[in-house]
Amino acid sequence: MSKDGALWKWQKGTCEMVIGEILGTGILIFIGCMGCIGTMGASPPPPMQTALTFGLTVNMIIMMLGHISGAHLNPAVTIGAVIIGLKSIPTGIAYIVAQIIGAIIGYGLLMAVTPPALFNDGIKNSTVPLCVTVIHPEVSIAQAIIIEALCTACILCTACATWDKRCAHTTDSTAIRFGFAVAGISFAASPYTGCSMNPARTFGPALWNNAWNHQWVYWIGPTVGALLGTYTYQIFFGLPSKKFRHDEPTELSIIDEKGAYQLPSE
């Protein structure tokens, strides 16, 4: 924690950033879960449709809101940002609440604009509500937690690399790189657990459908993954004896050993 106690203070512009997180997470669930609908008929979506829809939607939202709130859209990402000092604890908590609210709104809007008879994934006799993440019947609870944790850890390592001042020269491609990272992991892990990696993404559809089976897995797994991914990056690749400042959330400034603010070299 910085000497001025900024870790426990509201960051400047928190209200604007929270609005950005509500909007961004709402769009993520609205568009992403829309991609889980098949062809508006009795056929499932193409295999690549869901993963690409979520990944490219993340790409769009980062371009739209990345400069406003950082476009976390995910409590796990916010946990990582708090750990490295990019967000203070009060602002981080507000982010997580905003993401949950956004997920609820986004899924509700999708329900409002989709005819009830077509609000499904096109799979006949399916017992799983649209866009609700479920564990494959042959995958154990322990395996599901590990999958969610490892996939989320990969996302957090990607986020930490994005926040690393040494990558400041690559920010023009951040949106597309992060979006395809989400899509790539989703391609691989969706059959196991639905590849949530995001407690808010799972909570919104679960609330509207009253589908709480194994809900806790999608909170524990991504939270463990957030810790694993963030600390792995910080321990092996982070800058020694330095940390991000808390009072400037969008600037990759650092604090030296004496607590003095320094701007990173260009």
Secondary structure, DSSP 8 states (H G I E B T S, - for coil): --TT-GGGS--TTHHHHHHHHHHHHHHHHHHHHHTTS-SSSSS---TTHHHHHHHHHHHHHHHHHHHHH----SHHHHHHHHHHTSS-HHHHHHHHHHHHHHHHHHHHHHHHHS-GGG-S-S-TT--S-TT-----TTS-HHHHHHHHHHHHHHHHHHHHHHH-GGGGGGGGGHHHHHHHHHHHHHHHHHHHH-----HHHHHHHHHHHT--TTTTHHHHHHHHHHHHHHHHHHHHHS-TT-EE-SS-TTS--EE-TTS-EE----
